[in-house]
Amino acid sequence: MPTNLQERIYQAQCIGNVEPIEYMVPYPNTYALIEGQNIKFSEQVIYEQHNITNCKFYELVQQTAHWLDSLNIKPKERVIIEDIGFPQTEILLFGIWHLGASAVLLKSPDIVNAKQSCNTNHLIKADIDLLKVIDSFPTDFDPKYKALLSDEALVSWSPEKGIRLSHYNLLVNTNSIQKIIGIKSRIRFFCDLQPDSTSWVVLKAILPIYCGCIFTDKNADVIISDKIQNSTFYIRKDLKNMKKFKDNQLAICSENTAVLSLGTLPIHLSELTLKDNVLLIKGHSVMMGYIDDSKNESSFRDESLYISI
Protein backbone atom coordinates (compact mmCIF):
# COMPACT_ATOMS: atom_id res chain seq x y z
CA MET A 1 0.00 0.00 0.00
CA PRO A 2 1.29 3.50 -0.79
CA THR A 3 2.31 5.74 2.08
CA ASN A 4 0.43 8.94 2.66
CA LEU A 5 3.26 10.87 1.00
CA GLN A 6 3.30 8.56 -2.02
CA GLU A 7 -0.44 9.03 -2.36
CA ARG A 8 -0.08 12.84 -2.18
CA ILE A 9 2.57 12.78 -4.89
CA TYR A 10 0.34 10.59 -7.06
CA GLN A 11 -2.64 12.92 -6.56
CA ALA A 12 -0.51 15.86 -7.71
CA GLN A 13 0.34 13.86 -10.85
CA CYS A 14 -3.33 13.39 -11.72
CA ILE A 15 -5.20 15.98 -13.73
CA GLY A 16 -8.97 16.07 -13.65
CA ASN A 17 -10.08 12.45 -13.79
CA VAL A 18 -7.05 11.36 -15.84
CA GLU A 19 -4.43 9.41 -13.93
CA PRO A 20 -0.91 8.96 -15.37
CA ILE A 21 -1.58 5.27 -16.01
CA GLU A 22 -4.54 6.19 -18.23
CA TYR A 23 -2.62 8.30 -20.76
CA MET A 24 -0.71 6.16 -23.20
CA VAL A 25 2.68 7.33 -24.41
CA PRO A 26 3.98 5.42 -27.45
CA TYR A 27 6.94 3.79 -25.70
CA PRO A 28 7.38 1.62 -22.57
CA ASN A 29 10.54 3.52 -21.54
CA THR A 30 12.94 6.12 -22.94
CA TYR A 31 15.29 3.57 -24.45
CA ALA A 32 12.45 1.99 -26.45
CA LEU A 33 12.20 5.31 -28.30
CA ILE A 34 15.55 4.58 -29.98
CA GLU A 35 14.53 1.02 -30.70
CA GLY A 36 11.22 2.14 -32.22
CA GLN A 37 12.75 4.84 -34.42
CA ASN A 38 15.34 2.37 -35.67
CA ILE A 39 12.67 -0.13 -36.68
CA LYS A 40 10.75 2.50 -38.65
CA PHE A 41 13.45 4.86 -39.94
CA SER A 42 16.82 3.13 -39.51
CA GLU A 43 18.59 4.95 -42.35
CA GLN A 44 17.32 8.44 -41.55
CA VAL A 45 20.04 10.82 -40.43
CA ILE A 46 19.37 12.22 -36.96
CA TYR A 47 22.65 14.09 -36.34
CA GLU A 48 23.64 15.82 -39.57
CA GLN A 49 27.02 17.15 -38.40
CA HIS A 50 28.29 13.64 -37.59
CA ASN A 51 26.20 11.84 -40.24
CA ILE A 52 24.69 9.55 -37.59
CA THR A 53 21.58 7.64 -38.62
CA ASN A 54 19.02 6.06 -36.33
CA CYS A 55 20.70 2.72 -36.97
CA LYS A 56 24.18 4.01 -36.11
CA PHE A 57 22.89 5.77 -32.98
CA TYR A 58 21.16 2.55 -31.91
CA GLU A 59 24.41 0.61 -32.29
CA LEU A 60 26.42 3.21 -30.35
CA VAL A 61 23.88 3.14 -27.53
CA GLN A 62 24.11 -0.64 -27.31
CA GLN A 63 27.91 -0.54 -27.31
CA THR A 64 27.71 2.01 -24.51
CA ALA A 65 25.43 -0.28 -22.50
CA HIS A 66 27.98 -3.10 -22.92
CA TRP A 67 30.77 -0.81 -21.68
CA LEU A 68 28.72 0.34 -18.67
CA ASP A 69 27.95 -3.29 -17.85
CA SER A 70 31.69 -4.03 -17.98
CA LEU A 71 32.16 -1.33 -15.31
CA ASN A 72 29.89 -3.42 -13.06
CA ILE A 73 27.07 -0.87 -13.17
CA LYS A 74 23.78 -2.60 -12.43
CA PRO A 75 20.19 -1.89 -13.50
CA LYS A 76 18.38 0.60 -11.25
CA GLU A 77 21.69 2.04 -9.98
CA ARG A 78 22.44 5.72 -10.44
CA VAL A 79 25.28 6.94 -12.67
CA ILE A 80 26.59 10.50 -12.37
CA ILE A 81 27.54 11.90 -15.77
CA GLU A 82 29.60 14.91 -16.74
CA ASP A 83 29.61 16.68 -20.11
CA ILE A 84 31.62 14.58 -22.58
CA GLY A 85 30.59 16.62 -25.61
CA PHE A 86 27.94 16.32 -28.31
CA PRO A 87 26.68 13.79 -29.28
CA GLN A 88 28.64 11.55 -26.88
CA THR A 89 26.74 12.76 -23.81
CA GLU A 90 23.43 11.98 -25.51
CA ILE A 91 24.69 8.53 -26.49
CA LEU A 92 25.85 7.93 -22.90
CA LEU A 93 22.46 8.97 -21.52
CA PHE A 94 20.57 6.50 -23.71
CA GLY A 95 23.18 3.84 -22.96
CA ILE A 96 22.49 4.21 -19.24
CA TRP A 97 18.76 3.84 -19.91
CA HIS A 98 19.34 0.80 -22.12
CA LEU A 99 21.24 -0.81 -19.24
CA GLY A 100 18.21 -0.13 -17.03
CA ALA A 101 20.03 2.38 -14.83
CA SER A 102 19.31 6.01 -13.90
CA ALA A 103 21.40 9.06 -14.91
CA VAL A 104 22.37 11.84 -12.51
CA LEU A 105 22.99 15.34 -13.88
CA LEU A 106 24.97 17.77 -11.75
CA LYS A 107 24.10 21.43 -11.35
CA SER A 108 27.03 21.72 -8.93
CA PRO A 109 30.70 20.61 -9.00
CA ASP A 110 30.37 19.06 -5.54
CA ILE A 111 30.92 15.44 -6.61
CA VAL A 112 31.52 14.13 -3.08
CA ASN A 113 28.20 15.47 -1.79
CA ALA A 114 26.42 14.35 -4.96
CA LYS A 115 27.64 10.76 -4.55
CA GLN A 116 26.51 10.71 -0.94
CA SER A 117 23.11 12.30 -1.61
CA CYS A 118 22.40 10.09 -4.62
CA ASN A 119 23.80 6.94 -2.99
CA THR A 120 26.17 6.07 -5.83
CA ASN A 121 29.89 5.75 -6.55
CA HIS A 122 29.39 5.54 -10.32
CA LEU A 123 30.81 8.57 -12.15
CA ILE A 124 31.53 9.05 -15.86
CA LYS A 125 34.02 11.90 -15.97
CA ALA A 126 34.32 14.60 -18.62
CA ASP A 127 37.73 13.39 -19.85
CA ILE A 128 36.37 10.12 -21.26
CA ASP A 129 36.51 9.52 -25.02
CA LEU A 130 33.29 7.53 -25.25
CA LEU A 131 33.48 6.57 -28.91
CA LYS A 132 36.99 5.23 -28.37
CA VAL A 133 36.25 3.21 -25.23
CA ILE A 134 33.11 1.57 -26.67
CA ASP A 135 34.62 0.80 -30.09
CA SER A 136 35.56 -2.82 -29.29
CA PHE A 137 32.17 -3.76 -27.80
CA PRO A 138 29.40 -5.57 -29.72
CA THR A 139 26.69 -3.49 -31.38
CA ASP A 140 23.87 -5.51 -29.85
CA PHE A 141 23.04 -5.66 -26.15
CA ASP A 142 20.29 -7.68 -24.50
CA PRO A 143 19.47 -5.85 -21.24
CA LYS A 144 19.08 -7.87 -18.05
CA TYR A 145 16.32 -5.47 -16.99
CA LYS A 146 13.97 -3.36 -19.08
CA ALA A 147 12.88 -0.26 -17.21
CA LEU A 148 9.21 0.42 -16.55
CA LEU A 149 7.55 3.76 -17.21
CA SER A 150 7.27 4.28 -13.46
CA ASP A 151 10.99 3.63 -12.82
CA GLU A 152 13.39 6.46 -12.10
CA ALA A 153 15.24 7.57 -15.25
CA LEU A 154 16.92 10.78 -14.12
CA VAL A 155 18.06 12.76 -11.11
CA SER A 156 18.89 16.46 -11.41
CA TRP A 157 21.08 17.22 -8.40
CA SER A 158 22.34 20.32 -6.64
CA PRO A 159 23.19 20.87 -2.94
CA GLU A 160 19.79 22.58 -2.58
CA LYS A 161 17.66 19.85 -4.09
CA GLY A 162 17.65 16.60 -6.01
CA ILE A 163 14.75 16.09 -8.42
CA ARG A 164 13.71 12.56 -9.43
CA LEU A 165 12.05 11.95 -12.79
CA SER A 166 10.57 8.75 -14.19
CA HIS A 167 10.67 7.44 -17.75
CA TYR A 168 6.99 8.39 -17.97
CA ASN A 169 7.76 11.96 -16.82
CA LEU A 170 10.31 12.39 -19.60
CA LEU A 171 8.18 10.85 -22.34
CA VAL A 172 4.93 12.59 -21.44
CA ASN A 173 6.66 15.98 -21.14
CA THR A 174 8.25 15.44 -24.56
CA ASN A 175 4.91 14.37 -26.02
CA SER A 176 3.22 17.46 -24.57
CA ILE A 177 5.92 19.76 -25.97
CA GLN A 178 5.49 18.27 -29.43
CA LYS A 179 1.78 18.98 -29.21
CA ILE A 180 2.10 22.59 -28.06
CA ILE A 181 4.87 23.73 -30.42
CA GLY A 182 3.90 21.54 -33.38
CA ILE A 183 7.27 20.09 -34.39
CA LYS A 184 6.97 17.90 -37.50
CA SER A 185 9.03 14.97 -38.68
CA ARG A 186 12.18 15.70 -40.74
CA ILE A 187 12.37 19.39 -39.95
CA ARG A 188 15.83 20.81 -39.35
CA PHE A 189 16.17 21.33 -35.60
CA PHE A 190 18.76 22.89 -33.29
CA CYS A 191 19.05 23.29 -29.52
CA ASP A 192 22.10 24.73 -27.75
CA LEU A 193 21.42 23.60 -24.17
CA GLN A 194 24.29 22.15 -22.17
CA PRO A 195 23.95 18.74 -20.43
CA ASP A 196 23.37 19.99 -16.91
CA SER A 197 19.58 20.27 -16.76
CA THR A 198 16.34 18.38 -17.24
CA SER A 199 15.51 20.74 -20.11
CA TRP A 200 18.64 19.51 -21.93
CA VAL A 201 17.41 15.93 -21.52
CA VAL A 202 13.93 16.64 -22.87
CA LEU A 203 14.56 19.36 -25.45
CA LYS A 204 17.91 18.30 -26.89
CA ALA A 205 18.41 14.60 -26.12
CA ILE A 206 14.85 13.26 -26.50
CA LEU A 207 12.65 15.70 -28.45
CA PRO A 208 14.43 15.69 -31.85
CA ILE A 209 14.58 11.87 -31.89
CA TYR A 210 11.00 11.56 -30.66
CA CYS A 211 9.81 13.86 -33.45
CA GLY A 212 12.08 12.40 -36.14
CA CYS A 213 13.96 15.67 -36.73
CA ILE A 214 17.32 16.30 -38.36
CA PHE A 215 19.52 17.82 -35.64
CA THR A 216 21.79 20.42 -37.22
CA ASP A 217 23.57 23.65 -36.37
CA LYS A 218 23.17 24.94 -39.95
CA ASN A 219 19.99 26.45 -41.45
CA ALA A 220 17.71 25.04 -38.76
CA ASP A 221 13.95 25.49 -39.20
CA VAL A 222 13.36 25.43 -35.44
CA ILE A 223 15.79 26.65 -32.79
CA ILE A 224 15.26 26.20 -29.05
CA SER A 225 17.72 28.18 -26.95
CA ASP A 226 18.38 29.85 -23.63
CA LYS A 227 20.89 32.24 -25.24
CA ILE A 228 19.80 33.08 -28.81
CA GLN A 229 17.25 35.86 -28.36
CA ASN A 230 15.71 35.49 -31.83
CA SER A 231 15.35 31.71 -31.56
CA THR A 232 12.06 30.09 -32.55
CA PHE A 233 11.43 29.19 -28.92
CA TYR A 234 13.28 30.93 -26.12
CA ILE A 235 13.75 29.34 -22.70
CA ARG A 236 12.88 31.24 -19.53
CA LYS A 237 13.28 30.13 -15.91
CA ASP A 238 12.10 33.31 -14.15
CA LEU A 239 8.74 31.80 -13.28
CA LYS A 240 7.67 34.73 -11.08
CA ASN A 241 7.34 36.73 -14.33
CA MET A 242 5.39 34.02 -16.16
CA LYS A 243 2.31 36.22 -16.68
CA LYS A 244 4.48 38.38 -18.96
CA PHE A 245 5.96 35.52 -21.00
CA LYS A 246 5.57 35.84 -24.78
CA ASP A 247 3.91 33.23 -26.98
CA ASN A 248 7.25 31.81 -28.15
CA GLN A 249 8.81 31.55 -24.68
CA LEU A 250 9.01 28.20 -22.91
CA ALA A 251 8.65 28.26 -19.12
CA ILE A 252 11.09 25.78 -17.59
CA CYS A 253 10.32 24.08 -14.29
CA SER A 254 12.40 21.01 -13.43
CA GLU A 255 9.80 19.86 -10.92
CA ASN A 256 7.44 19.58 -13.91
CA THR A 257 10.12 17.53 -15.72
CA ALA A 258 11.23 20.35 -18.03
CA VAL A 259 8.65 22.51 -19.82
CA LEU A 260 5.64 23.85 -17.91
CA SER A 261 4.08 26.22 -20.44
CA LEU A 262 4.42 28.00 -23.76
CA GLY A 263 3.90 31.62 -22.86
CA THR A 264 1.12 31.46 -20.28
CA LEU A 265 -0.50 28.36 -21.83
CA PRO A 266 0.27 25.17 -19.85
CA ILE A 267 1.43 22.18 -21.83
CA HIS A 268 -0.90 19.21 -22.37
CA LEU A 269 -1.74 17.36 -19.14
CA SER A 270 -0.40 20.13 -16.89
CA GLU A 271 -2.14 22.77 -14.81
CA LEU A 272 -0.58 25.74 -13.05
CA THR A 273 -1.68 28.41 -10.61
CA LEU A 274 0.50 31.41 -9.78
CA LYS A 275 -0.04 32.95 -6.36
CA ASP A 276 2.32 35.72 -5.26
CA ASN A 277 5.65 33.90 -4.79
CA VAL A 278 4.23 30.39 -4.97
CA LEU A 279 3.56 28.21 -8.00
CA LEU A 280 1.06 25.35 -7.75
CA ILE A 281 1.31 22.66 -10.43
CA LYS A 282 -0.60 19.48 -11.21
CA GLY A 283 -0.34 16.95 -13.97
CA HIS A 284 1.47 14.04 -15.53
CA SER A 285 4.82 15.82 -15.81
CA VAL A 286 5.01 16.42 -12.04
CA MET A 287 8.21 14.79 -10.78
CA MET A 288 8.49 11.59 -8.75
CA GLY A 289 9.59 13.82 -5.90
CA TYR A 290 12.70 15.29 -4.33
CA ILE A 291 15.45 13.00 -3.02
CA ASP A 292 14.83 14.59 0.38
CA ASP A 293 11.49 13.33 1.72
CA SER A 294 11.27 16.17 4.23
CA LYS A 295 11.13 18.52 1.25
CA ASN A 296 8.43 16.34 -0.28
CA GLU A 297 6.40 16.48 2.93
CA SER A 298 6.22 20.27 2.79
CA SER A 299 5.79 20.54 -1.00
CA PHE A 300 3.01 18.06 -1.83
CA ARG A 301 -0.38 18.99 -0.42
CA ASP A 302 -3.92 19.79 -1.53
CA GLU A 303 -3.46 17.46 -4.54
CA SER A 304 -0.79 19.84 -5.91
CA LEU A 305 2.93 20.51 -5.86
CA TYR A 306 3.85 23.81 -4.20
CA ILE A 307 7.04 25.54 -5.40
CA SER A 308 8.43 28.80 -4.06
CA ILE A 309 9.49 31.15 -6.87
Disulfide bonds with the S-S distance in Angstrom:
none
